[in-house]
Amino acid sequence: MTRIVNQFSKWLGAIDWDAFWGNVISIGIRIAILVVLYFIIKYAGRKIIRSFFKKYRANQAVSNGRADTLEGLTNNVFGYVLFFTFAILILQNFMNVTAIIAGAGVMSLAIAFGAQGLVSDVVTGFFILLERQLDVGDSITIDAVNGIVENLGLRTTQVRDFDGTLHFIPNRQIMIVSNHSRGNMRVLVDVAVSPTADTEKAMRIINDVCQAMKEHNKNIVETPVVLGVESSDGANMIIRVVGKAVNGEQLNVKRDLLKEIRTALIAGGIELPLPTVVTTPQTT
């Protein structure tokens, strides 16, 4: 035990403490400067990107969603490049990073296999962007996920569900995308009237409402057309109406049509089906 203590003391005595603490202070100062520079460049870079895309939106015929997508992706790439650059600069204060990377050999191969998923995410994300499959703000369906695209990044796509849940989907897992924000949307309205109602009169009233709605509702792209009786049973007769609305406004147009059609049918003396009352037996 005494021998070990003596050897340890001898080792400590051989250390040039002035040089040691000088190196520690020097490295600490360099790292502190790098960290400060990192945050300054990050802040300035994001501000420049924001300013550039603000001018880009004003000068180019491009949708806000597309501009937001490109801005988000640019920030994403800038953030990754900046982080890894400064990480290497900091590591170089402790080791020869270039020599380690050059001589990694088997380790590099293992890392390459492990990074296959990352590469696949990046490549898939690039083609999603290139083909304009998605833009920020689009209403989409990916597998079982429905919602609004909040961010399209290098690795993941972020989709906000209608209940507020934020889904992070790896780009390589995006196989089929249903984009509900491209082009005008079809509006399908089924109007229920009584089976004993005057069908021809009801259809004329509905058609008049559709014509009037087209004149006054800017979200209706094509005048809704009354297709006729879709189905009938003992309680209801369904008259189907089809039209086209501005993307994103189809639900509002459908509600407005139903409201106006119902009001006009009642005013025209068309009998509507009575609401069904379900009675649950009491148990004692």
GIZI-V908370 format. One record per pair of residues at least 6 apart in sequence whose C-alpha atoms are under 8 Angstrom apart, sorted by sequence separation. I is the first residue (numbers start at 1). J is the second residue. D is the distance in Angstrom with one decimal. If there is no record, write none. Layout:
# GIZI-V908370
i: {I | I}
j: {J | J}
d: {D | D}
This chain:
# GIZI-V908370
i: {57 | 91 | 128 | 129 | 140 | 141 | 151 | 152 | 160 | 161 | 214 | 231 | 232 | 244 | 265 | 266 | 57 | 101 | 139 | 140 | 150 | 151 | 159 | 160 | 213 | 214 | 230 | 231 | 265 | 139 | 140 | 149 | 150 | 151 | 158 | 159 | 214 | 229 | 230 | 231 | 245 | 88 | 139 | 140 | 149 | 150 | 158 | 159 | 214 | 229 | 230 | 57 | 138 | 139 | 149 | 150 | 158 | 159 | 213 | 214 | 229 | 230 | 56 | 137 | 138 | 148 | 149 | 157 | 158 | 228 | 229 | 136 | 137 | 147 | 148 | 156 | 157 | 211 | 227 | 228 | 136 | 137 | 146 | 147 | 148 | 156 | 157 | 210 | 211 | 226 | 227 | 228 | 53 | 135 | 136 | 145 | 146 | 147 | 148 | 156 | 157 | 210 | 226 | 227 | 134 | 136 | 146 | 147 | 155 | 156 | 210 | 226 | 227 | 136 | 145 | 146 | 155 | 225 | 226 | 135 | 154 | 207 | 224 | 225 | 53 | 134 | 207 | 224 | 225 | 207 | 224 | 206 | 223 | 224 | 50 | 222 | 223 | 49 | 145 | 221 | 222 | 203 | 220 | 221 | 222 | 220 | 221 | 49 | 203 | 220 | 221 | 49 | 219 | 220 | 125 | 219 | 125 | 126 | 46 | 125 | 125 | 219 | 125 | 122 | 142 | 45 | 121 | 122 | 142 | 143 | 220 | 121 | 142 | 143 | 219 | 121 | 142 | 141 | 142 | 203 | 42 | 118 | 140 | 141 | 184 | 195 | 236 | 140 | 141 | 195 | 235 | 140 | 141 | 195 | 42 | 139 | 140 | 195 | 138 | 139 | 140 | 194 | 195 | 138 | 139 | 194 | 195 | 138 | 193 | 194 | 38 | 133 | 192 | 193 | 213 | 38 | 134 | 192 | 193 | 125 | 133 | 192 | 193 | 124 | 125 | 191 | 192 | 210 | 38 | 124 | 190 | 191 | 209 | 121 | 122 | 190 | 191 | 121 | 190 | 191 | 120 | 121 | 189 | 190 | 209 | 34 | 120 | 188 | 189 | 209 | 188 | 189 | 188 | 34 | 117 | 187 | 188 | 206 | 209 | 34 | 186 | 187 | 205 | 186 | 187 | 186 | 187 | 206 | 31 | 185 | 186 | 205 | 206 | 184 | 185 | 205 | 184 | 185 | 184 | 185 | 183 | 184 | 185 | 187 | 202 | 205 | 183 | 186 | 187 | 182 | 185 | 189 | 27 | 69 | 181 | 187 | 188 | 68 | 69 | 180 | 181 | 187 | 191 | 68 | 189 | 202 | 66 | 189 | 65 | 66 | 65 | 65 | 198 | 65 | 197 | 197 | 196 | 197 | 76 | 77 | 193 | 194 | 76 | 193 | 194 | 72 | 73 | 193 | 194 | 72 | 73 | 192 | 193 | 72 | 73 | 192 | 69 | 69}
j: {63 | 97 | 134 | 135 | 146 | 147 | 157 | 158 | 166 | 167 | 220 | 237 | 238 | 250 | 271 | 272 | 64 | 108 | 146 | 147 | 157 | 158 | 166 | 167 | 220 | 221 | 237 | 238 | 272 | 147 | 148 | 157 | 158 | 159 | 166 | 167 | 222 | 237 | 238 | 239 | 253 | 97 | 148 | 149 | 158 | 159 | 167 | 168 | 223 | 238 | 239 | 67 | 148 | 149 | 159 | 160 | 168 | 169 | 223 | 224 | 239 | 240 | 67 | 148 | 149 | 159 | 160 | 168 | 169 | 239 | 240 | 148 | 149 | 159 | 160 | 168 | 169 | 223 | 239 | 240 | 149 | 150 | 159 | 160 | 161 | 169 | 170 | 223 | 224 | 239 | 240 | 241 | 67 | 149 | 150 | 159 | 160 | 161 | 162 | 170 | 171 | 224 | 240 | 241 | 149 | 151 | 161 | 162 | 170 | 171 | 225 | 241 | 242 | 152 | 161 | 162 | 171 | 241 | 242 | 152 | 171 | 224 | 241 | 242 | 71 | 152 | 225 | 242 | 243 | 226 | 243 | 226 | 243 | 244 | 71 | 243 | 244 | 71 | 167 | 243 | 244 | 226 | 243 | 244 | 245 | 244 | 245 | 74 | 228 | 245 | 246 | 75 | 245 | 246 | 152 | 246 | 153 | 154 | 75 | 154 | 155 | 249 | 156 | 154 | 174 | 78 | 154 | 155 | 175 | 176 | 253 | 155 | 176 | 177 | 253 | 156 | 177 | 177 | 178 | 239 | 79 | 155 | 177 | 178 | 221 | 232 | 273 | 178 | 179 | 233 | 273 | 179 | 180 | 234 | 82 | 179 | 180 | 235 | 179 | 180 | 181 | 235 | 236 | 180 | 181 | 236 | 237 | 181 | 236 | 237 | 82 | 177 | 236 | 237 | 257 | 83 | 179 | 237 | 238 | 171 | 179 | 238 | 239 | 171 | 172 | 238 | 239 | 257 | 86 | 172 | 238 | 239 | 257 | 170 | 171 | 239 | 240 | 171 | 240 | 241 | 171 | 172 | 240 | 241 | 260 | 86 | 172 | 240 | 241 | 261 | 241 | 242 | 242 | 89 | 172 | 242 | 243 | 261 | 264 | 90 | 242 | 243 | 261 | 243 | 244 | 244 | 245 | 264 | 90 | 244 | 245 | 264 | 265 | 244 | 245 | 265 | 245 | 246 | 246 | 247 | 246 | 247 | 248 | 250 | 265 | 268 | 247 | 250 | 251 | 247 | 250 | 254 | 93 | 135 | 247 | 253 | 254 | 135 | 136 | 247 | 248 | 254 | 258 | 136 | 257 | 270 | 135 | 258 | 135 | 136 | 136 | 137 | 270 | 138 | 270 | 271 | 271 | 272 | 153 | 154 | 270 | 271 | 154 | 271 | 272 | 151 | 152 | 272 | 273 | 152 | 153 | 272 | 273 | 153 | 154 | 273 | 151 | 152}
d: {7.8 | 6.8 | 6.7 | 7.9 | 5.9 | 6.7 | 5.9 | 6.4 | 4.4 | 7.2 | 5.8 | 6.0 | 6.1 | 7.7 | 7.7 | 7.6 | 7.1 | 7.7 | 7.5 | 5.7 | 7.9 | 5.1 | 5.7 | 6.2 | 7.7 | 7.7 | 7.8 | 5.3 | 8.0 | 5.6 | 6.2 | 7.4 | 5.5 | 7.3 | 6.6 | 5.1 | 7.2 | 7.1 | 5.4 | 7.5 | 6.9 | 7.1 | 4.6 | 7.2 | 6.0 | 5.6 | 5.6 | 6.7 | 5.4 | 5.7 | 5.6 | 6.6 | 5.5 | 6.6 | 4.5 | 6.4 | 4.7 | 7.7 | 7.9 | 7.7 | 4.4 | 5.8 | 7.8 | 5.6 | 5.5 | 5.4 | 6.4 | 5.9 | 6.3 | 5.4 | 6.3 | 7.7 | 5.2 | 5.8 | 5.2 | 6.1 | 5.2 | 6.3 | 7.4 | 5.8 | 5.0 | 6.2 | 7.8 | 5.2 | 6.6 | 5.3 | 6.4 | 6.4 | 7.5 | 7.5 | 5.6 | 7.6 | 6.9 | 6.9 | 5.4 | 7.9 | 8.0 | 4.2 | 7.8 | 4.4 | 6.3 | 5.5 | 6.2 | 5.8 | 7.7 | 5.9 | 5.8 | 5.7 | 6.0 | 5.2 | 7.4 | 4.5 | 7.2 | 7.0 | 7.2 | 7.3 | 5.9 | 5.5 | 6.6 | 7.5 | 7.9 | 7.9 | 6.3 | 5.3 | 6.5 | 8.0 | 7.1 | 5.2 | 6.1 | 6.2 | 3.9 | 7.3 | 6.0 | 7.0 | 7.3 | 5.9 | 7.4 | 7.1 | 7.9 | 7.8 | 5.2 | 6.9 | 7.6 | 5.4 | 7.1 | 6.1 | 5.0 | 7.6 | 7.3 | 4.5 | 6.3 | 7.3 | 5.6 | 6.4 | 7.7 | 5.2 | 7.1 | 7.4 | 6.6 | 5.8 | 6.9 | 6.6 | 7.7 | 5.0 | 6.8 | 7.8 | 6.8 | 5.5 | 7.9 | 7.0 | 7.0 | 5.0 | 6.3 | 7.6 | 7.0 | 7.2 | 5.1 | 6.0 | 6.5 | 7.6 | 7.3 | 6.8 | 6.9 | 4.9 | 7.6 | 7.0 | 6.1 | 5.5 | 6.5 | 7.5 | 6.6 | 4.5 | 7.9 | 6.9 | 7.5 | 6.2 | 5.5 | 6.6 | 7.0 | 5.3 | 7.4 | 6.7 | 5.6 | 7.1 | 5.6 | 5.3 | 5.1 | 5.4 | 5.9 | 5.9 | 7.5 | 7.5 | 5.8 | 5.3 | 7.6 | 7.9 | 7.3 | 5.5 | 6.5 | 5.6 | 7.5 | 4.6 | 7.7 | 5.8 | 7.7 | 5.4 | 6.4 | 7.5 | 6.9 | 5.8 | 6.0 | 5.1 | 7.9 | 6.3 | 7.3 | 5.7 | 6.2 | 4.7 | 4.6 | 7.7 | 7.7 | 4.7 | 5.9 | 6.3 | 6.9 | 7.1 | 5.7 | 7.3 | 5.0 | 6.2 | 6.0 | 6.3 | 4.8 | 7.9 | 7.5 | 5.7 | 6.7 | 5.8 | 7.4 | 7.3 | 7.1 | 5.1 | 7.7 | 5.8 | 5.5 | 4.5 | 6.6 | 7.6 | 6.2 | 5.6 | 6.3 | 6.8 | 7.5 | 6.4 | 5.4 | 6.6 | 5.8 | 6.4 | 5.1 | 5.5 | 7.8 | 5.0 | 7.8 | 5.9 | 6.7 | 7.5 | 6.4 | 7.1 | 7.7 | 7.1 | 6.4 | 6.4 | 6.5 | 5.6 | 6.0 | 7.5 | 7.3 | 7.7 | 5.2 | 7.9 | 6.8 | 6.3 | 7.3 | 6.0 | 7.8 | 6.5 | 5.3 | 7.2 | 5.3 | 6.6 | 4.7 | 5.6 | 7.1 | 7.4 | 6.0 | 5.7 | 7.8 | 7.8 | 6.3 | 7.3 | 7.5 | 5.6 | 6.8 | 6.3 | 4.9 | 6.6 | 6.5 | 4.4 | 4.7 | 6.9 | 5.4 | 6.9 | 5.5 | 7.0 | 6.8 | 6.9 | 6.8 | 6.2}
